Amino acid sequence: MTTEASLAYVEQFQSEDDHLRTARQHAETVGVVPVLPGARAALSFLAGAAGAKSVAEIGTGTGVSGLALLRGMLPDGVLTSVDLEAENQRLARQVFLSAGISPTRFRLITGSALDVLPRLNDGGYDLVFCDGDKVEYGEYLDEALRLTRAGGFVVFDNALWHDRVADPSQRDPETLAIRELVERVRADEDLSALLLPLGDGLLVLQKPH
Ligand SMILES: C[S@@+](CC[C@H](N)C(=O)[O-])C[C@H]1O[C@@H](n2cnc3c(N)ncnc32)[C@H](O)[C@@H]1O
């Protein structure tokens, strides 16, 4: 079994530069919780492995996951990221620009995910990353499967939700929604999926070819 010490070792395996540190400081200031370092590294890796030219993100926050995705994608790849909060996106934009990312490589859309996602193109994305409202995760899966190209990836953060998903006595709305999502993905024989104990848990699935 993996011990707490090993999980902590995994999180420390990848170092973070000043731009990621600044994004994390902004997150603390505005009160959002960014992906932890293990999950952040996995996002870069997956965007690279997918040869991603086009990625959609739900939950820009202050740009930790967005910068990871932009760094993993092809050099001309474009990130489309949705968030309810314009202030969070203003800080994410600052982080991307100071990290040397061209403004042509990201499109930040302010709005509610369930209003914005239906306007995005079917099959137009190599990877869709979901990190918005946990209660909406089931609806994000429906939208993400529509948006992702065949063979592309859909990734959810907080799939273990602070150890609550694995504990059946925890029945708050966020935990129930995430547990339902994980069970739905597990039961779907068409989806190849991984539940990774990185950060707060990363659920990765591949849309069938
Ligand atoms: C956990 S934070 C995202 C952190 C970011 N992915 C990162 O790692 O840097 C969640 C974000 O989702 C946004 N959010 C919450 N509910 C939303 C919704 N229904 N539609 C769009 N964004 C939402 C919040 O404003 C917040 O910025």
The ligand as an ORCA input file, in Angstrom:
! r2SCAN-3c Opt
* xyz 0 1
  C     -10.874     24.851     -8.120
  S     -10.948     26.422     -8.888
  C     -10.051     26.150    -10.403
  C      -8.579     26.075    -10.223
  C      -7.808     25.996    -11.507
  N      -8.279     24.913    -12.336
  C      -6.344     25.813    -11.206
  O      -5.913     24.676    -10.953
  O      -5.625     26.815    -11.192
  C     -12.589     26.421     -9.480
  C     -12.946     27.595    -10.355
  O     -14.189     27.291    -10.979
  C     -14.976     28.454    -11.012
  N     -16.380     28.011    -11.068
  C     -17.155     27.544    -10.063
  N     -18.357     27.212    -10.516
  C     -18.355     27.457    -11.841
  C     -19.309     27.316    -12.882
  N     -20.526     26.840    -12.634
  N     -18.970     27.681    -14.133
  C     -17.718     28.165    -14.405
  N     -16.767     28.316    -13.449
  C     -17.083     27.966    -12.204
  C     -14.604     29.244     -9.760
  O     -14.853     30.628     -9.951
  C     -13.119     28.907     -9.607
  O     -12.300     29.897    -10.198
*
